[in-house]
Amino acid sequence: MPSDYPTFLPTANDKPSRSYSYNPHHRHGPRNWNMVYARDNEYQEWGGLDVSSNECRGKEQSPIELWRNSKCKEWHQVRTRRGDFDFRKIDFEIHPNALRAEMPREYTKKWTETKKKKKGNETIYYEVEYEKTYYPPMADFPYDWPIQNAKHFEIKIPSEHRLYRKQYPGELTIAHVRSSGSIIILSIMLDDSNDIKNRPLQAFLDEWEEEWEDMHDDCNRRRRLREKYNVTDTYYTNSTKIKSRRRLRPHKTSEELMEIFGLNSEDEIKRPSGMSSTTQYTNIFKNNHTIQTKQQNLFRLDKNNPKQMMMMDKIGDSADWALYKMLPTVWFFGYEGSLTVPPCSEIVHWRVLEKPMDISHDQLKLIQKMLLNQYDEDCEPIHISNYGRLNRPIQRIKGKRKVWHCTEEDFEPDDWDKWEGLEPQFFYEREVLDY
């Protein structure tokens, strides 16, 4: 059975696009990624993306070392909303090269309620059909782009990009897929030098640790079965049902999550007049016969309407967590590049925040433990790292490739009260190291 992930030593049954390594001495190491077949890669399932060919030796590859050589092209910060899905709807996955949290997809729920009202001495029954669209976390980027849904976010070690020649212990990326056939990735460096525990990040790490424990418990169980029954065929051990393991810690309640992410009841902002994500269809019944049909469109989010995009940060969200609350700044570097794994398709608009996110030493050790101690589906150790490194090497900038750096001189944040007090921390590196 083929593996769903990159493997160190590919077998005849492996999907070609999965067979690559970060070890430079391996035959499928980064220097030879251009030899990896592009077919059957996961990005083809995202829809609308041109990822059918290998572009690992293209002219606009990522990651790069970030130095500004062009003026800022943006005119406002990345505006975000936290969406409508609760934390427990997130699908946590551990890939051999990254910790991934997959966002639920946008979907519409319909339901009907029967109500009644008095009109004189007569009782009138009527049905109300509701239609509500549930959205994942969303972001509004400049360039008149429609609002983008977050597809997933990942953590890699160490960072793939470098800020002014500095490489950080890790990098968190949030991928947004555009209907026009490209991806926008918002990237944040992870820095443990100050040893500050990041509570929102820890909520995600706790769930990834549960997945990691499940992986190891499953493989330990299968090994015991093989030894007990002296079997080499994995059919019987793989088909045996896994007993549910007691969690290391209980699920967090919505109240606990809102406190961790710094949310409160005031964040449930009432929608401005004419704005709601629910559409009502009302059918009035009298004596079991329909006597009136009325449709009231309260609001349907128009992603192509600039005015609604500008107001999106005012629309109330119902999720009990907030992905973008972790962003440490509103200013960033920007450039056009590629995916950092095969097929290295040059379809990515990168936005790399200029300030790293603080994490603790223990959090970094936990990330390293989960990424560097994994098993494949046959319970064989996975070895694709370059001595503990799961990052693509820095790519040489070819030709006149533009990299811009947006600062407070280019646009002001929407909420100066939130950022102004942290200004010295934001700019200390830039003031010293900027050209």
N, C-alpha and C positions, 0 to 999 in steps of 0.2 A: 504494500500500500504506500503510495507516494507521500512524502512529508509535505506539510503545508508551509514549512519555513525553510530558510537557508540551511544547507548542510555543509559540513566540513569536507567529507568525502562523498561525492555524489554517486549514487547507484544507478543502474539501468532504469529503474522505475521512477526516479526522481523527475519532477517537472524541471525542464532546463532553466527556466527563469529563477528557480529557487536555489540553484547551485552556485553560490558564491561565498567568498570568505573575506574577512578583513585582514587575514595574515598575508603580508606581502610576499612570502616565500611559497604560498600555495598556488597551484596552477590556475585557480579561479580567484586569486587575490585582486586587489583594486586595480593593478596595472593591466589585468586581463579581463576586466569587466566588460570590455567591448566585445568579448567573445561569448558572453552569456546571451542566450536566445531570449527574445522579448515576448514570445508568445506565452499565453496562459498566466500573465502576471496579474496581480490583484487589482491594479489600477484600471484594467479593462472592465471590471465589474462596477466601477464608479459611474460609468455612463458619460458619453460625450467627450472623452479625452482621447487624444491622438497619442497612444502609447504602444503602437504596434511594432515599432522598430527600435533597435538599440542605438542610443545617442551618447554613450559614455565617453566618446572622444569628440564631442561637439565643441563649439566655440563659446558657449555660455553655460558652463558647468558650475555646479555648486558642490561643496561650500567654498567660500573664498575668505580672504583676510579683508576686513572692512576698513577702508580708508575713503573719505569723501573726495570725489573728483568732479562733482556736478552739483548744481543747485537743487534745493528741495522742490519736489513736484507736487507735494500735498498742501492742502489748505485747511485741514482740520484734523483733529485726533481721530483715532479709530473709536467709533461710538458703538457701544455694545448693549446687549440685553441678555438676561440670563436664561430665557426660555421658560417652558412650561412643564418640563419633565422633572420628576423627583430624582434624587441621587441614586436610589436603588434601581432605576431604569438603565443606568450606565452598564455597559458590558466591558468588564475588565479582562484584559488578555495580556499574557506574557509571551512576547516573541523573542527569538534568540538574539535579536539585535536591538530590542526596544521594549519598554513597558508601554502598553497602549490602552487607552480608554476610548471605546467606541460609543459615539453618541447615538441615541435613538433617532430614527428617521421621522421627518415631519409626516403627520397623518391627521385625518379628519374623522371625528367621532360624531355620530348622529344618534339622537334619542328623542322619544316622544313622551310628553306628559299630558294627562287628561285633567282639565280643571273645570270648575263650574262657577257661575255667577248668578245673582238674583236680578231679575228685571221685573219689578212689580211683584205679582204673585207667581210669576213664572220662573222656573229654573232652567238656565241654558248651559248645556255642557259643550265644551270645546277642547280641541287638541292643540297643543303647541309643540311643533317639531323644532328641535334645536340642532344646530350644526356648529361645532367648535373645532378649530384647527389648533393642534398642539405643535409647538415649534421647539427645536433644540436651541442651544445657545446660538446667538446670532451676532454678527458684526457688520457695521457700516464703514466701508473704506472709501477714501476719496476717489476721484476720477469718474464720478457719476455712475459707479458700479452699483447694481442692485444689492440689497441686503443679502449677506452670505451666511448660510447655515454652517455651523461647525460640523465637520465629518468625524474627526477624532483628534486626540492629542497624544503625544508620545514623549518619552524621556529617553535620552541616550547618554552614554558616558564614553569619553569626555565630550565637551562641546565640539561640534563640527565647524562652526564659524569661529573666527577670532576677531576680537575688538581691539584695534590698535596693537596687534602682535600678541595679545594675551589670549591664551586658551583657558577656558573655565572647566571645572570638574564635570559639568553636565550641561545639557541643553534641553529645554522643553519646547515643543513645537505644536501649534494648533493649526490644523489643516482645514481650509474652507474650499469647497468645490464650486466653481462658477459654471453656469449652464452654457457659457460660450466656449468651454473646452479648455479651461486653465484652472490652476490651483493657486490660492493665496495662503501663504503660511506665515503665521505670526510666531516669532521665535523669541525665547527668553533664556538668557544664560543662567545657570545655577551656580551660586558661589557659597562655599562653606567656610570661608576664611574668618568670618565673624562669629561662627558657631551659634547661629540664631535659629531656633526651631520654628519651622513654618507650619502653623496649625492647619490651614486649608490643604496644603500639600500632604500633610500627614494623613488626612482623611482618605486621600487616594492611595497612599502607600499602604495603609491598613488593609484595603481591599485587594491590592495586588499581592500582599503577603499571604492572604487567605488562599488566593489562586496558587501561589508558589507552594504552600503547604499541601494543598490538594495534589499537586503534581508529584511531590515527593512521597506522600502517603500512598498514592496509587502505585507508584513504582516499587515501593517497599513491599506492598501487599503482593504484587505480581512476582517479585523475586521469591518471596516465601512460598508461594504456590508452586513455582517451578522447582524449588529445592525439595518441597514435600512430596510432590508427585513425580519428580525426576523427569520432567518433560522439557524438550527443547523447542517444540512448536509453541508459538505464542497464542494460538487460537483460543485455547481453553482459558488461559490467564487473561487474555485481552477481553474475552466475552463475559467474564464474570462481573457481576454488578458490584460497583464500588459502594461500600457502606458509607453512609453519611458521616462525615467527621464533624466533631463539635468545633465550632468556631473558636478562634483564639480570643475573640472579643465579640460582644453582641453588636447587632446592627445599631447604628446611631439613629436616634429619633429625629424627626424634622426640626423640633425645637433645638436640639443639640447642634444640628448642622447649621441652622440659621445663626446660632450664636458663634460657631466656629468661623463662618464666612462673613461675619459682621453684618448680618441682615436683621431687620426688625420689621414690625408691622407698618412702619412708615414707608418702607420700600414697596409696599403694595399700593402704588400710586393709582389714583382713580383715573380712568381714561378720559381724555379731553372730550368735549362735546362732539358727537358724531363718530367716536372711535371705540370700537369694540371688536373682539375677535369672534363674536357669535352672530349667526344669522337666524332669525326666527321666521317660521312659516305657521300662520295661525288659521285653523279651520274651525268655524263656528257651526255647532250642531244644534238643531231643534227638532225634537220628536224623532231622533235618529236620522234626520235628513240634513244634509249640508245646505245652509241658507246663505252662507257668506264665506268667501275665501279671501284672505288678506296676506300679503307678503311684505315683510319689513326687513330691509337690508340695513342692519345696524353698522356693519363695517366688514370689509374684506381687505386684508393687507395688500396693497398694491406695491410690489417691489420695484416698479419702474417709475414711481411717483416721487420726485425729489423732495417735495414738501413732507411726505410721510416718512421718508428716510431721515429727514432732519428732526422729525418729532419722535422717531422710534425709541429714543432713550427715555421718553416720557410715558411710554406704554407700560402698564403694569404687568409684571411677570409673576408667575405663581410658583416657580421652582424653589425648592428649599436649599439650594446651593447656588453658587455663582462662580463659574469658571474664570471669568475675566476679572474678578475681584483680586486675583493674585498678581495682576500686572503691576510692576513696580514703577512705571513711568508711562507717559503718553508720547514721548519722542523716540525716534527710531532711525535706523538706516534702512534704505530701500534699494533694491536692484532686481533685475530679471535674471533668473537662473534656471536650475533644473532640480529634479528629484536627486536625492543623495544616495539612492540605491538603484541597481539595475531595474528598468531600462534607462535610467538617467534622462528621462524625457525633459526637454527644455520648454516646460509649460508652467513654470512656477514663478509667481511674483512674491519675492521675499520681503518681509518687514521684520527687522531684527531690532528689538528694543535696546536702547543705548545703556541701560542700567541693568545689572543682574538681579536676580531674585535671591534673597538670603535663605539659606538652609543650614541645618546643623551637621556636625560631623557624623552623628549617628544616622541621620537620614541618608547621607551619602553612602555610608557603609551598607545600609539596608538595600539601597538601589543596586549597589555593586554585587551584593550577595545574591539578589534575585536574578540579575542578568548573567552573572558568570558561573552560576551553579544550576544548570538546567538539564533536563532529559528530553529526548525526542519521544515519538510515540511508541518506540520499541524499548524505551527506558535505557537508551544508550546516552552517555554524556555528550552534550553538544559543545563542540570546540570550533568556533568561528572567529574568536576575538584575536587581536594582535597583542598578546600579553596583557589582557585585561582592557583593551581599547576596542570600542565598537563604533568608531567614527571613520568616515571616509576622509582620506588626506586632503589637505588644502589644494584647490585647483588653481592653476595658473590663469591669470586674466589675459585673454587674447583679444587683441585689437582695441578699439576705442569703446570700452564697456563702461557704462555710466553707473556710478554708485553715489547716491545722495544721502545726506544726513539732515534730517529735519529737527530743528531746535526751537526754543522759545522765540527766536527771532523770526521764525517762519509762520507760526500760528500759536495762539494762546490756548491753554486747556479750557474745557467747558466749565470747570470748577477750580478756580484759582485757589480757593480756600483749602482745598484738599492737597494741592501740590506745593504751594508757595513755601510752607514751612520746611519742606524737605529739600529746598533748592540747593543748599551747599552739598548735600550728598549726591545730588543728581549730576553736578557739573564738575566735581573735583578732578575726575580723570580727563574729561574733555579739555578743561582749562590748561592742564599741564601737558597733555599729549597731542592736542589738535595741532594741525600743521601751522 
